[in-house]
Every structure is written in C-alpha cells, then in structure tokens.
Amino acid sequence: MTRSGIFGFFLHLTGWVFFYSMVLAFISADQPGREPVSLFGPDFLLFYFVFPFIFYCNLFALIPGLFHKKYYVLYFLCFVLFFFLVFWLKPFDHIMRHSEMNQRPPPPPLGDRKFMPPPSRQQRFDIMSTILFLMVWLFSSAIYVFQQWRSSEQRAFQAEADKAIAELSFLKAQVNPHFLFNTLNNIYSLAVTKSEHTAASIMKLSNIMRYVTDGAREDVVLLTEEIECMRDYIDLQRVRTGSNTEVIFDVSGDVSQKQVAPLLFMSFIENAFKYGVSNHEPSTIVIRLSADVKTIHFKIRNKLFETKSTMERTGIGQANALQRLERLYHNRHSIEITAKDGFYTVQLTLQP
C-alpha cells in the first residue's frame, strides 16, 4: 500500500471513530448515570454496519456508476431505497431501546409484585437514524465531488507543465543551431582571408560545440562552464570585428558554486555583436557578470546604431531567451531592456 493509501485508510478510520464516539456520547448524555452496556451486542453491530455500508456504497458505486454517468432516476431510486431501509431497520432506535432495557430495575420479589402493564409496543419514528443517514449520504457525495475536483486540478496542472516543457525544449532547440550557424560563418570568413587566428578559432569552436552538445542538454549547468563558453565566443567575435570594436568582459564575485540554464546569457551577447557593431564606426560592447550569495547579475551594453530598427535589434535569439527566462525562472528573475543615450542595455538579475 502506498503512503497516500495508508494515510487515507487512517483518515477514514479516524472519521468513523469520531462519528461513533459522538453518537455514543449523545446516548450517554441522554441517560446520565446508567451502567455501561455492551458495545458489541446485535443492536450495536447493526448500527456499526449500516452507515459505513451506505457511505462506501454511495461513494464507490452509486455516484460513479449512476450519477456520474447521468442515470439520475436510478440514482434517486437507490437513494429512496436506502432511505426506507434505514427507516425500517431503525438502527439508532434499536441501541436506544437496548440502553433503556439495560437501565430497568430488577423485578420485585414474587410476593411483592403488583399488577404491571406489559411494556408498550408503540412504534416510534427514528428521527436520529434519518438525520444520520442524510449526513452520511451528503458527506460521501461531498468527498466524491472533492476528489473529482482535485483530480481535475492535477490533470490541468500536469497538462500545463507538459506544455511548458515542450515549449522550453523547442526554444532550446532553436537556440543551439542559431548560435552555431553564426559561429561557423565567422570561421569561414577567417579561412577565406587566411587569418592566423583560424586554428585557434577552430579550437574555440570545438570547445563551444562540446559545451552545446553535451552540457547544454542539461536543464542547468555550472556558471563557470557558461562563462568559459562566453569567453570562447567573445574571442571568436574579437577576431571577426578587429580593432574597430572594443569588447570589455568582466567577471566578479563567487561564481564557482552557481548554476544557470545553459546558453541563457549567450543570446544577449550574440545579439550585441550582431546589431551593436558597425563596419564604418567604432563601437564598444561592455559585458559584466557578477555573483553574490543569492543572485547573479548580468549586464550587457552596446552602441545603438540608428540604422537598426527596434525589431532588428531584438533578434530571434533574444526573444527566445526572454521566453526561456519566463519559463525557467518566472518570479525569480528581473530584466530591464533600455535603448537611450545612444546605447542599448540589458540588465538581468537571477535568483538561481
């Protein structure tokens, strides 16, 4: 039996103990000072059996088998049948009579007996059995409704989680080819010009590909691994842009024990090199990453060229990064993107 099954069993057992304790306490209060009676006589056993039988029959058979399948007439007929069964059995009235008989004083000696009328056989309406029947029936119905609501909530939550995982996998799959495609174009340009940096660039690309194909398959990676990939990519871009672009990459704080989603910062760096560099004007790209006990701070700033539209500056990589941030970190991140004073700035704070 599972842990939830054991918990449910003891919960039901506790509920029935409480139910019968309240009933027996009511009987004791109704007849104070009476002697203890046997709780295992035929009348009591009938009382113990009837209400659990009705409860579980309604919970596990009648509601799912009839009411849930819209057999409302049959369900109502079963309700009436159980009602008259309780009305006929009078389980509460039987234990009350048992208690009354137990409290009768012993008969006087034979010589002292006077004429005594026989005990009354008057039928009386067992209102308490009816009330207990309605309570048990309504409570079992309420439990079934609650179970169905909880099950629907769990299915909806699982469906939403599956959807988020599928969308996240799709976004991650978009990031990797997009990044590698641009990097290969850069090395192709070096090879065409027969640059002395071609061999080193190929080695850096090898490191990046190893990281992308192995490390980036995980949901999170060490921040130090992400930083090494960022360094290799920045070095490749420095070779491509030459002295016309100044790149400042600064890392501070304790980054050794932090973990982040793979290729998360790379999209912003790629976007800066794609839209923050000009062949005709000098440009500066500043990348700063710092970490403290609870947060990671990332800031990237590049020159804003008026020839680039806002949509172009955003790029598909950055759009995917924003969606990944929402999926992975939700309320554990804040990001501010501004374009003013001639610079395009991204400031990101994470709580890993």
Secondary structure, DSSP 8 states (H G I E B T S, - for coil): --HHHHHHHHHHHHHHHHHHHHHHHHHHHHSTT-----TTSHHHHHHHHHHHHHHHHIIIIIIIIIITTT-HHHHHHHHHHHHHHHHHH-HHHHHHHHHHHHHS-----GGG--------------HHHHHHHHHHHHHHHHHHHHHHHHHHHHHHHHHHHHHHHHHHHHHHHHHHHHHHHHHHHHHHHHHHTT-TTHHHHHHHHHHHHHHHHTGGGSS-EEHHHHHHHHHHHHHHHHHHHGGGEEEEEEEEE--TT-EE-TTTTHHHHHHHHHHS--SSS-EEEEEEEEE-SS-EEEEEEEE--TTS-HHHHHHHHHHHHHHHHHHHTGGGEEEEEEEETTEEEEEEEE--
